[in-house]
Structure formats: C-alpha cells, structure tokens
Amino acid sequence: MELPRVEFAELSDVFQFLSKQSDGKPIVLVIDEYQYFKQSAPKNHVDSLMQIIIDRLPANFNVILCGSYVTVMKELLEEENPLFGRFTETIHLQTFDYYDSSLFWENAGAREKIERYAVLGGSPYVLESYDKKQTLEENIKKLILPETGLLRSYVENVILKEIQKNYDQRIFEVIGNGKKKYSELLTGLGESNNGLLDKQLKHLISMDEIQKVFPINKPNDKKKQFYVINDNLVRFYFTYVYDRKSLITKLGPDQYYNLFIEDSITEFISRRFEDMALQYFMRLIKNGTLKAVYDVGSYWYDDPKTRTNGEFDVVLKRKESYDIYECKYYTHLMKKKECDLEAKQIANVKGIEWGKIGFISLSGFEFETDEYVLLDGGKLFDI
C-alpha cells in the first residue's frame, strides 16, 4: 500500500495510523536499534510508552524490537521493566560460526576459509566487506590497519562503543590472542582484587564480548578457568592495532604489517583453528551425526608422578571414556611418526580412559590407517 507523507505528534499515533491502514490484514512493525530509541529519554520512559501501546494493539498487529546492544535489550526481559512478560518470542541472534562464514566464499580452499574466519569472525557485515579479489594480507592492510579502514572503524565505533562507556578496554588488551586467568588480568591491569574486575567480566560475558572457558573435566576449578575474547575481529584488533595506532600511522599499513604481523599471523590463526575444530564437532553433535557425546571441550591433566600437566584442546566426553583430537595447523602433510609421537604422549597420561585418538591436520596426511581418526582441513567443511 502507498502511504502519504504524514507527521505524528505522539508515538501512539503511529500505531493507530498503521492499524487503520491495515484494514484488518496482518501487519508487522520492526523497530531496529531500539536501544537508541530507549536511551533518548529517562530510564524506562520509552519502555512504558511501548507497554501502553502494545497492550492496546489489535490482534492483527505484531511488533518486533531489534537491538545490537545486548545488555540494553536484555533489560527488556527483567521483571521490573514495563515490557516484562509481553514478548511472545525472544531471539538472541549469534554471529556465524566458521562453517556459515565460509559460505560467503564457497569456492575458496579450506586454508583460505580458515584464515579469513580466524581474522574476521562471523559478522555478516564484516564478511561482506571483505574483497575476495584480494589476499587476506591486502584486506588487512586496507580494511583493518588504516585509521579510516572500514573494519577498524566498525570495531572502534560500533562494537566497542557500548564497552568504552562503562568498562576498561584494557581487559581486552591483556587477553589479546590468548587465554588469561583472572589473576593474570589483575596483574596486567595493575589492580587490587576489590571486586571491580569481577563485576566488569560478568557484564562483558553477558554482552557476549568475552567468554569464560574451562576444561570439561574441571568446570569448578578456578585455577583452570580462562577468559578469551569472543569475536575474532576484535581479538585481531586488540592483538595488533589497539595500543599501536600511532606506530601504524608513522610506518604506514604496508611496513607495519611486514614488521609486526607477517611473522606472527600464522600463530594467531592456528589458535583459532582449534576453536573451529570444536565448532565442527558441536555441529555434528547437534545434527545427530555424532551420537553419545556428553560434552565437548578441552581437558586438563595433572600427572604428579611425572610432574607434568597440560591441556588437550579438543576432547569428546563419552559415557566412560574420552576421545581426543590433536589439531595441527601444518603446511605439510602430517607424517605417521608425528602421530605416533603424539599418541605416545597421550598414552603416558595416567588414570584416564581414552577412546579414539584422532588428528586434524589442515594440510592432510601422507598415510592412511585405521589406528587413528584422520581429518584434513577440508573435512571441516564437509557437513
């Protein structure tokens, strides 16, 4: 239907007008980025107006409220909020995982798909901004490193906008490309344990900006709990850009990349490769291909006899045993003797019942065997 140019004195007038125009036919009104509307007035004022309007809407009228600030949108679900109890459905729309992200470039090879997801993450806007005619290096130099780079501006002016108002961004800087314990964050921030960091971390976790990870066999051991940055692009930004902006300006994107990124980006990507392997198994579990798996994650072991400890990054918990997979971000075909050496180290861990032992080698293997489960990088996209 064609709508004439109209003006409304009150918000409720908009809904009344649309209801009259619909002639009883179903009508859906979508209000995007609702948090800006909500924050334009005193606390809960806009929510109260929406409550009155929604309670008076005819049965053929549906309203969808969308917002990118997770904490603000979660406030609508709290009992003290005027809109509490008025939602028929709540959807927390997550970013794409490694597999859905790869559909943006289906014709690329497995290594290219993995590299791009490791740096860009799963935001559709970010993935669409990537120039498929250029290399990953060229895209980083063009989109992320320059002050006016499209994706750098996106991180600084969109993703971090809500964070910088209330939270210490140095938390992200300390975490960077790794896993950090609570004590390491305190040390890195130079703060005493006064509870402030704990509160900030809880809020950042609720915002999906940071994730607390722990081994599946030690979920309540605080010494084995770590914090990681959720979004790959944000992780890349705080690893290479955040505290080096002036240096990038002085050297320029080309020289800065050559000196400070080129030699370490493989290590950066390899850590994300382990995350993708976990996502792969979670997909198989959810779609029913992989059955009788009670949990998936990392596994921490301590062997007092040999005085060794460590972590297996990809482990499937069965009823009475664990399947373990070692991830190798290799450029060469993995050799049988390399697998045997890894398997021997696994066998040396006492007190654990192991089931299958597998290897995920990006470049594949130079041998075939029934002794181990062998998965190459391409297998991660064969779902």
C-alpha positions in Angstrom: 0.0 0.0 0.0 1.1 3.6 -0.6 1.5 5.8 2.4 1.1 9.6 2.1 3.6 11.9 3.7 2.4 12.2 7.3 3.6 13.5 10.7 2.7 12.3 14.1 2.6 14.2 17.4 2.8 11.1 19.6 4.3 7.7 19.3 0.9 6.1 19.8 -0.4 8.0 16.8 1.9 6.0 14.5 0.4 2.7 15.7 -3.1 4.0 15.4 -2.5 5.2 11.9 -1.0 1.9 10.8 -3.8 -0.1 12.4 -6.4 1.9 10.4 -4.5 1.5 7.1 -4.2 -2.3 7.5 -7.9 -3.0 7.1 -7.6 -5.9 9.4 -4.8 -7.6 7.5 -1.7 -8.8 9.4 0.8 -6.0 9.9 4.4 -6.3 11.3 6.3 -3.2 12.5 10.0 -3.6 13.0 11.9 -1.1 15.2 15.6 -1.6 14.6 18.3 -0.4 17.0 15.7 0.0 19.7 18.4 0.8 22.3 18.9 4.3 20.8 15.2 5.0 21.0 15.2 3.7 24.6 18.2 5.8 25.6 16.7 9.0 24.1 14.6 9.5 27.2 14.8 8.9 31.0 15.1 5.3 32.2 12.1 3.1 31.2 10.2 6.1 29.8 10.1 4.8 26.2 9.5 1.2 27.5 6.5 2.5 29.4 5.1 4.1 26.3 5.7 0.9 24.3 3.9 -1.1 27.1 0.8 1.1 26.9 0.8 0.9 23.1 1.4 -2.9 22.9 -1.4 -3.6 25.4 -3.8 -1.7 23.2 -2.8 -3.2 19.8 -5.3 -5.1 17.8 -4.7 -8.9 17.3 -3.5 -8.4 13.7 -0.6 -6.2 14.7 2.9 -7.6 15.6 5.8 -5.6 16.8 9.5 -6.7 16.6 12.1 -4.8 18.6 15.7 -5.3 17.5 18.9 -4.0 19.0 22.6 -4.7 18.8 23.4 -3.7 22.4 22.9 -7.0 24.2 22.8 -5.6 27.8 20.2 -2.9 26.9 18.0 -5.4 25.1 18.2 -7.9 28.0 16.9 -5.2 30.3 13.5 -5.6 28.5 13.2 -9.1 29.9 13.8 -8.1 33.5 10.8 -8.3 35.9 11.0 -4.6 36.8 10.9 -3.5 33.2 7.5 -2.2 31.9 7.7 -4.6 28.9 8.3 -7.7 31.1 6.0 -10.6 30.1 4.9 -9.0 26.8 7.2 -10.9 24.4 5.9 -14.0 22.6 9.4 -14.9 21.4 13.0 -13.9 22.2 15.8 -14.5 19.8 19.5 -14.0 20.6 21.0 -13.8 17.1 24.5 -15.0 17.2 27.3 -14.3 14.7 28.0 -17.0 12.2 30.3 -19.9 13.1 33.3 -20.9 10.9 31.1 -23.0 8.6 28.3 -20.5 7.9 31.0 -17.8 7.4 32.7 -20.0 4.8 29.5 -19.8 2.7 30.5 -16.3 1.8 33.3 -17.8 -0.3 32.3 -21.3 -1.2 34.8 -21.6 -4.0 37.8 -20.8 -1.7 40.1 -23.5 -0.4 40.0 -24.8 3.2 43.1 -22.8 4.2 41.6 -19.6 2.9 38.3 -20.2 4.6 40.0 -20.8 7.9 42.4 -17.8 7.6 39.5 -15.5 6.8 37.3 -16.6 9.7 40.3 -16.5 12.1 40.8 -12.8 11.4 37.3 -11.6 10.5 35.0 -13.6 12.7 31.3 -14.2 11.8 29.6 -10.8 11.4 27.8 -10.7 8.1 28.7 -7.0 7.7 32.4 -7.8 8.2 32.3 -10.8 5.8 30.6 -8.8 3.1 33.2 -6.1 3.4 36.0 -8.5 2.5 37.3 -8.1 -1.0 37.5 -11.6 -2.4 39.7 -10.5 -5.3 42.5 -9.6 -2.9 44.5 -11.6 -0.4 44.0 -11.7 3.3 47.1 -9.6 3.8 45.8 -7.0 1.3 42.5 -6.8 3.1 44.1 -6.4 6.5 46.2 -3.5 5.1 43.2 -1.9 3.5 40.4 -2.6 6.0 41.8 -3.0 9.5 45.1 -1.2 9.8 44.4 2.4 8.5 42.7 4.9 10.7 39.9 5.2 8.2 39.8 1.5 7.4 36.2 0.2 7.1 36.6 -2.6 9.6 38.8 -0.7 12.0 36.1 2.0 12.1 33.5 -0.7 12.6 35.3 -2.1 15.7 36.0 1.3 17.2 32.7 3.0 16.5 30.2 0.2 16.7 31.4 -2.9 18.5 33.4 -1.1 21.2 31.1 1.9 21.6 29.0 0.4 24.3 32.0 -1.0 26.1 34.1 2.1 26.3 31.4 3.9 28.3 31.5 1.6 31.3 34.2 -0.9 31.0 38.0 -1.0 31.0 39.1 -1.8 27.4 42.5 -2.8 28.7 40.8 -6.1 29.7 40.7 -6.9 26.0 44.3 -5.8 25.5 45.6 -8.1 28.3 43.6 -11.0 26.9 44.7 -10.3 23.3 45.2 -13.5 21.3 45.4 -15.9 24.3 43.7 -17.3 27.3 44.1 -15.3 30.5 43.4 -16.3 34.1 41.7 -14.0 36.5 45.0 -13.4 38.4 46.7 -12.6 35.1 44.1 -10.0 34.3 44.6 -8.4 37.7 48.3 -8.3 37.3 48.1 -7.0 33.7 45.7 -4.2 34.8 47.7 -3.4 37.9 44.7 -3.6 40.1 43.9 -5.0 43.5 41.2 -7.6 44.0 38.5 -5.2 45.0 35.7 -6.9 43.1 35.5 -4.3 40.3 37.2 -6.6 37.7 34.9 -9.4 38.6 31.8 -7.2 38.0 33.2 -6.0 34.7 34.0 -9.5 33.5 30.4 -10.7 34.4 28.9 -7.8 32.4 31.2 -8.4 29.4 30.3 -12.1 29.4 26.6 -11.2 29.4 27.3 -8.9 26.4 28.9 -11.8 24.6 32.1 -9.8 24.3 34.2 -12.2 26.5 33.8 -15.9 27.3 34.9 -17.8 30.3 36.3 -21.2 29.3 37.3 -24.2 31.4 38.2 -27.8 30.9 35.2 -30.2 30.8 36.8 -32.3 33.5 37.5 -29.4 35.9 34.5 -27.0 35.5 34.7 -25.7 39.0 38.5 -25.3 39.4 39.1 -21.6 39.3 42.8 -22.1 38.7 41.8 -23.7 35.3 39.3 -21.1 34.2 40.4 -18.7 31.5 38.9 -15.6 29.7 39.0 -15.2 26.0 37.7 -12.6 23.5 34.7 -13.9 21.6 34.9 -12.1 18.3 37.9 -12.9 16.1 38.0 -9.4 14.5 38.0 -7.8 18.0 40.7 -10.2 19.0 42.8 -9.2 16.0 42.3 -5.6 16.7 43.5 -5.8 20.3 46.4 -8.0 19.3 47.7 -5.8 16.6 46.0 -2.4 16.5 44.7 -1.1 19.8 47.9 0.2 21.5 49.9 0.7 18.3 47.7 3.2 16.4 50.4 5.9 16.4 53.0 3.4 15.2 50.8 2.3 12.3 50.4 6.0 11.4 54.1 6.5 11.4 55.1 3.4 9.5 52.0 3.0 7.2 50.0 -0.2 6.9 52.4 -1.9 4.5 55.6 -1.5 6.6 53.7 -2.1 9.9 52.3 -5.4 8.5 55.7 -6.6 7.3 57.4 -5.8 10.6 54.7 -6.7 13.3 52.1 -9.0 11.7 53.7 -11.1 9.0 55.8 -13.3 11.3 53.1 -13.9 13.9 49.8 -14.2 12.0 50.2 -17.9 11.4 50.3 -18.4 15.2 47.3 -16.1 15.5 45.3 -18.2 13.0 46.4 -21.6 14.4 44.9 -20.8 17.8 41.5 -20.2 16.1 41.9 -23.4 14.2 41.4 -25.3 17.5 38.2 -23.3 18.0 36.9 -24.3 14.6 37.6 -27.9 15.3 35.4 -27.7 18.4 32.7 -25.9 16.4 32.9 -28.8 13.8 32.2 -31.4 16.5 29.4 -29.4 18.0 27.7 -29.2 14.6 27.9 -33.0 14.2 26.5 -33.5 17.7 23.6 -31.1 17.1 22.6 -32.5 13.8 22.7 -36.1 15.1 25.7 -37.3 13.1 27.8 -37.8 16.2 25.9 -39.6 19.0 26.5 -40.5 22.6 28.7 -37.5 23.3 28.1 -36.0 26.7 30.3 -32.9 26.4 32.9 -31.3 24.2 35.8 -29.0 25.0 39.3 -29.1 26.4 40.7 -31.5 29.0 43.3 -30.6 31.7 45.6 -33.3 33.1 47.9 -33.4 36.0 50.4 -36.2 36.5 52.1 -36.0 39.9 54.4 -39.0 39.2 56.0 -37.4 36.1 55.3 -33.8 37.4 53.7 -32.9 34.2 50.5 -31.1 33.3 48.9 -29.8 30.2 45.7 -29.4 28.2 44.2 -31.3 25.3 42.2 -28.7 23.4 39.7 -30.9 21.5 38.1 -33.7 23.6 34.8 -35.5 23.3 33.4 -36.9 26.6 31.8 -40.4 26.2 30.0 -42.3 28.9 33.1 -44.0 30.3 36.0 -42.6 28.2 37.2 -39.6 26.2 38.0 -39.2 22.5 40.9 -36.9 22.0 41.8 -35.0 18.8 45.0 -33.0 18.3 44.9 -30.1 15.9 47.8 -29.3 13.6 47.9 -26.1 11.5 50.5 -27.6 9.2 51.6 -26.5 5.8 52.9 -30.1 5.2 51.3 -33.5 5.1 51.3 -34.9 8.6 53.6 -38.0 9.0 52.8 -41.3 10.7 55.7 -40.8 13.1 54.3 -37.4 14.2 51.0 -39.0 15.0 52.7 -41.9 16.9 54.7 -39.5 19.0 51.5 -37.5 19.9 49.7 -40.7 20.7 52.5 -41.9 22.9 52.3 -38.7 24.9 48.6 -39.2 25.3 49.1 -42.8 26.5 51.5 -41.6 29.2 48.8 -39.6 30.9 47.7 -42.0 33.7 44.3 -42.5 35.3 42.3 -41.6 32.2 40.3 -43.9 30.0 40.9 -42.9 26.4 38.7 -44.0 23.5 39.5 -42.8 20.0 42.6 -40.8 19.2 42.4 -38.5 16.2 44.3 -35.8 14.4 43.0 -32.8 12.5 45.8 -31.7 10.1 45.0 -28.7 7.9 47.1 -30.0 5.0 46.1 -33.7 5.4 48.3 -36.8 5.9 50.9 -38.7 3.9 49.5 -42.0 5.1 46.3 -44.0 5.8 45.5 -46.0 8.8 42.7 -47.5 11.0 44.7 -46.8 14.1 43.7 -43.1 14.3 40.9 -40.9 13.1 42.4 -38.6 10.4 40.6 -35.4 9.4 42.1 -32.9 7.0 41.1 -29.2 6.8 38.6 -29.8 4.0 36.7 -32.3 6.2 35.6 -29.4 8.5 33.6 -28.0 5.6 32.1 -31.4 4.5 29.0 -31.3 6.7 
